[in-house]
Amino acid sequence: MNRRRGTGRTAGVLAAAACLAVSPPGGARAADGSGGYAFDDGARSVKGAVSTLDAERLEPERSYRDTIGKSVRLYYRVDLDTERDAYVSVVAVPRGAGKVAYGDGIKVSMQDGSHTQCGYQDTSFGPAEFARPLTAYAHRTLTPGSSTCRHAGAYYVLVERDSAVDSDPGAWDLQIRFLTEPGVRRSGPTALPENWASGTPQPPAGGPRRREGGAGFQDAASLRQGEWRTDIRPGQTLFYRVPVDWGQQLFADAELGSSPDGDAFVGNALVLSLENPARGHVDRGSLSYSGDPATLKLDPRRPVAYENRFSSNIGTNGMRFAGWYTLSATLSPEIAEGYGNKPLPLTLRLNVTGQPKPAPGYVGAAGPFAVTDADRDAAASGQSAPEAARSEGLRVVGVAGIGAGTVLLLGLGAWWLLARRGAAGGPTPG
């Protein structure tokens, strides 16, 4: 009986490992040119309300999906304590390639039960007037010395879509994620250092290496410092993620390679956007293209530090915690008119400078607001988040399988010794 039970446990472990090994990736890589956005696995459906009274509650550490119409306002509810900062991010994904205008975009804000605004962010298409995913977040930051938005209870997240009169009236898909950040044991400084390294470092050495991008935050390909090469089609958005630890700085630039098929001028041909680990917008840049190589550099940002959150500068405020920062690159669909509907070479150059510093002393696990050894391994191998999770699952299953096999062998060995001893002793006297 014991032997059969042990065999069954081992078989169950092996079956679990087989399931993990053959399970498909969490999202299709965008390198196939489909341009479709990869939403979070397991995202729940939610329905935004037109008033706070009917707002559905979002649960911490979960993702949701909804849609929003033209010039619509939607409310959601979150329940907060008095200890943790909170973030609700929204990725707005226009359906198709309909007309959008300069000011079209989304605003995400958070307010308490008395309608006091806690924090907001808005983002728009800007001068690059073509449809692509837009990201913004609302946050409740517990600022020392402030009594605003510090109580426990219900808070409300408002998502607003702004659209010009002649913009496409079609619905936009929404990807919503609610995260909380642990409080700290002791409040540190809130003032920012006066001096910081704002000069752009030299390009990383070693030459370009191939790495295909993902189709969303869900399956963004992991990168570390270096030069990375891919191809991007008109209208396509590619997503990458890079771990940046406390005290480190991220420098990023993108180069669109030359084309032999024309010399048409396309303004804002490539857009490069940076988002933080809570999917808050940090920075964006664009470049024009005339068939020759063209490069854009994102503005230098301060090293990742807890006190950055107390700055009014959006670029500094966004560099408030360690974790995975996401870069997305979108090639304008207008490129197809001047150069044909085929991919152009794209190179990303990343520098991550500075030695990692200790975390700020969280009360509890840091969750996504940290950089682990497993994260660095994923960045080296290029694994997306689902792929890294499967690798870790296979490792755990492998260890469990070895453990179960060892127990089984020890049990069989003990059974064999007992049997030998019984046989050597002969029949028991009556």
N, C-alpha and C positions, 0 to 999 in steps of 0.2 A: 504493500500500500504506500509506504513512504517513497519507494522508488518511483511508482507511477506518478505521485504528486510532484516529485522533483522534476521528472521528465516533462510533465505538463507545464510547469513554470518556465522551464527552459524553452519549450516550444512556443509559449506565449511571448517570451522576450524576442525570440527569433522572428516571430510573425510581426511583432511591432516594428522591429528593425526593417523588415521587408517593406512594410507599409510606408515607413518614413523614406526608404530609399527610392520608391517608385512614385511618391507623391509629386505632382507637378509643381513648378515654381508658383509663388504667390501671385505674380502678375506677369504678363507677356512683356518682354523687352521691346522697347520702341524701335529697335534697330531694324525691324521688318518694314518700317515706313508706314505703318498703319496710322500713326498719329493719335490713336485712341488713348485716353487717360486711364491709368490703372488705379481704381479705387481700393481703399483698405480692405483686406480680407475681414470677413465677419462683421462689417459695418451694419448696424441696425437701421431700419427705416424709422424716421421720426417726422412729425408734421408740425411745422412752425405755426404759431398762432398769431392772430392779428392783435391780441391784447395780452397783457401779463396774466390776466385772470385765467386764461385757458392754456397757458404755456406748459408744454410737456417737460418733464424733468430729465436732464441728462445725468448719467452716472459717471463718476470719475474713472479715468484711464480707459475710456471707451470711445469708439468712433461711430459716427452716424451718417446717414445719407438723407437728403431732402432735395427739393427743387425750389427755385424762386423765379417768379415772373418779373416782367418789366416794371420798374418803379414800385416794387412791393417791399413791405417791412414785415419781418417775421420775428417772433419772440420765442425764447426757450428759457427754461429755469435750471439753475444750479443751486445746490445747498452747500454752503461754505461754513467752515469753523473759524476760530479766531487765531489759528496758528499757521496756516499754510497759504502761500500765494497760489493763485489760480489762473488758468489760461484756457480760453476757448478759441480755437482756430477754425477758420473757414477757408476752404479752397473752392473757389467758384469756377466752374468749367462750362463755358458756352457750348451749346450744341451746334455742331456744324461750323461753318466759316462765314456766318452772317456779318453784316455791317456793324461796326462799333465805332464810337467816337472818342475823342481825346479824354473827356471827363467821365466816360462810362466806367463803372467799377463797383466796388462794395465797401461798405463801412460796417465794422463790427464793434459794438460797444457793450459795456457791462454796467449795470446800475443796481443799487440796493433797493430794498422794499420801499424806501421813501423817494425813489427816483433820483437819488444822488449819483452822478456819473463817477465810476471808479477808474475806468481806463478804456481807451478806444484806439483803433487804427483804421485808416482807410487807404485804399490803393486803387489805382485806375490804369487804363491802358496807356495813358500819356501820349507822347508823340508817335509811338509805334501803334498805329490804329489798326490792329488785326487781332482776331479772337485767339485767346490762349488762356491757360489757367492763371487765375489771380489768387493771391493768398494774403490774408490779414488775420489778426487776432485781437481779442479783448482780454484784459488782465485785471486782476485785483492784486495790487502790490501793497504789502503792509509796510508803509513808510514810517520809520521811527519819528516820534513826535507829532504824528498826524492822527486825528480821530476819525478820519473819513474812511468809510467802508471797512471797518474793523470788527463789526459785530458778527455773530453767528446767525445763520438763517438763510432765507431765500434771497437769491440774487437773480437778475434777469439779463439775458443776452439778447441784444437786438441786432439783427442782420438786415441791412438796407442795400438795395440795388439801385444805383443811379444810372439812368440811360437817357440819351438824347432823343428828341422826338422822332427823328428819322432812323434811329438805330433798330437793329433786328429785334422784333418783339418776342422771339422765341424764349422758352424757359432755359435757365442755367441750372445745371446740377450742382449740388452743394455737398462737400465732404466736411463734416464737423467733428472736431476732436476736443475732448475735455480732459485736461491734465491738472494735477496739483503738485506743488513743489514743497517739500518739507521746510518747516521753519528752522532757524539756526539757534544754537544754544546761547550764543552771546552776540549781540549786535556789534558789527565792526564799523569801520569808517564809512561815511556816506560821501565824502568829498573825493573827487577824482585826482590822481597824481597830475602835477603840472607838466611833467616831462614824460614822453613816451615815444617809441620808435615809429615815426610816421613815414620814413623813407621806404620805398619799394625795394626789396632785395633783388639780387641778380636771378635770372631764370634758373630753375633747378637743372642740375647736370644729369647726364645719363641718356638723353635722347628720348623721343616719344615712344610710348608703349600703347598697344591697342587696348581699348576698353569700351564696350558698348554701353550706352546709357539706358536707363529705365524709362517707363512710361508714366511714372507718378512717384509721389513720396513713398508709396507702398513698396515699389521694387527698384528704387534708386540704386544704381551701382555704386559700390564703395570705392573711394580713392584715398590715397595718402599723398604726401608731397611728391611731386614729379610732374612729368609732361605726358599728357594723355591724348590719344588720337582716336577719332571716330569719324563717321559721316552723318550728315543731317540733311533731311529732305525739306523742301518748302512746306511750311505750315506745321512742321513737326516740332515737338518739345521733348527734350531729353533731360532726365533727372540724374544727378549724382549726389553722393553724400560723403562728407569727410569729417573724421573725428577731430575736435579741437578741445584741448584740455584747459583747465584753469591756468591762467598766466600765459597762454599761447596766443599768437596772432595768426590770422589767415589772410593771405594775399592771393588773389585770383585774377587771371586774365584769360581771354579767349581770342583765338585767331581763326578767322575764316580764310581758307586757302583760295588760291587762284582758280579761275575757270577759263578753259580755252574756247568757250562758246559765246563770248560776247563781251561788251564793255558798257552795258546799260547801267545808269546810276540808280541805285535803290537806297533811299533814306531809311534809317532805322531797320536795316536788313536783318540784324541779329540782336536779340535781347538776352542779356545775362542777368539773372536774379539770384539773390542770396536770402535764405530764410534760416532762422535759428532752430534749436531742437524742439521748441514748442510750436513750430511753424508760424512764427511771427516774422513779418517782412523786415529785412535789415537794409538791403541796398539793391539798386538796379542800374544797369547801364546799357547803352545800345551803340551800334556802329553802322556807318554807311558803307556801301559796297559798290565797286565799279569793275569787278572782275579780277583785280589784283589783291594780293594778301592784305587783310585789314585786321587790326588788333584793337581791343578795348580792355581797359583795366578798371576793376572796381576800386573805389576809393579805399585807402588804407583805414583800418578800424583799430580801435584800442584793443589791447590784450583782454581776453575773457576774464571778467572780474565781477564779483557779487555787487560791488558798489556801482557798477555801470547802470543798474536799473534805476538809480535815482537821478539820472541825467535826463534832461528834456530833449536831447538830440536823439532822433530815432535810430540813427546808426550806432551810436554808443549804447543806448538803452537796450538794443536788441542783443548786444554781446554780453548778456547778463549771466549766462551759465555755460558749463561745459556740456559736451555731448556731440551729437551728429548735426552738423550744419549742412544744408542742402543747397546745391547750385542747380539751376535749371536754365537751359539754353533753348530759345525758340527762333527758328528761321522763318522770316516773313514769307507768306505765300506769294507775294509779288515777285520774288526771285524767279518763280516758274515762268513769268511773262518774258523776262529778259534772258534767262539762261536755260530754260527747259525744266521740266518736272523731274529732275534727277538730283541725287545728293551732291553736296559740296563738302570738302574736307574741313573738319573742325578740330582744333587743338585746344585743350585746356591746360594751363600751367598753374600749379599750386605750390605755394610756399607756406609751410607751417613752422613758425619760428618761436623760440623761447622754450625754456625747460618747464615741464608741468609743475604746478604749485599745489599745495594741499587744498582740499575742498574747504568750504567755509564753516564746517562743523554742523552738518545737518542733524536734526533730531529725527532719526529714522533713515531708511534707505533712500539714496539719491534717485533711484529709478533711472529715467532717461537723461538725467542731468549729471552725467559722469562719463568718463572714458575708461573702459576696462581693457584688460589684455585681450579679451575676445574681440572687442571692437577693433583693436589694432591689427589683429589677425585677419579680420574681415576686410579691413582697408587694404591690407597687403594682397589678399586673394581676389578682391573685387566682388565679394558676396553681397547681395542685397540682404535686407533684414530677414525676409522669410528663408532665404538660403542659409544664412548664418544660424537661424533658429533650428533648421533641420539638421545642420551639421552638429550643433550642440546636442540635439536630441539623439542623434545617432551615437555620439560619444557616450552619453549617459546610458543609452541602451546597451552599448558595447561593454561598458564597465559592469552594468547589471548582469549582462549575459555571462561575462567571465566569472562574476561572483556566484551566479546560480550554478554554472558548470563546476566551479570549485567545490561548492557545497555538495553537489551531486556526487562528484568523484570521492570526496571524503566520506560521504555516507556509504557508497558502494564499498570503499576500502574497509570501513568498520564492519559492515555486514560480512565481507569476505573473511576478515580475521576471526570474527565470532564463529562463523561456520567452520573454519579450520580448527579452532580450538575445540569446538564441540565434537568434530570428527576424531581429533587426536585423543580426546578423553574416553572414547568408547561409550558403551551403554551405561546408564546410571544404575548402581546396585539396587535390588529390591529390598 
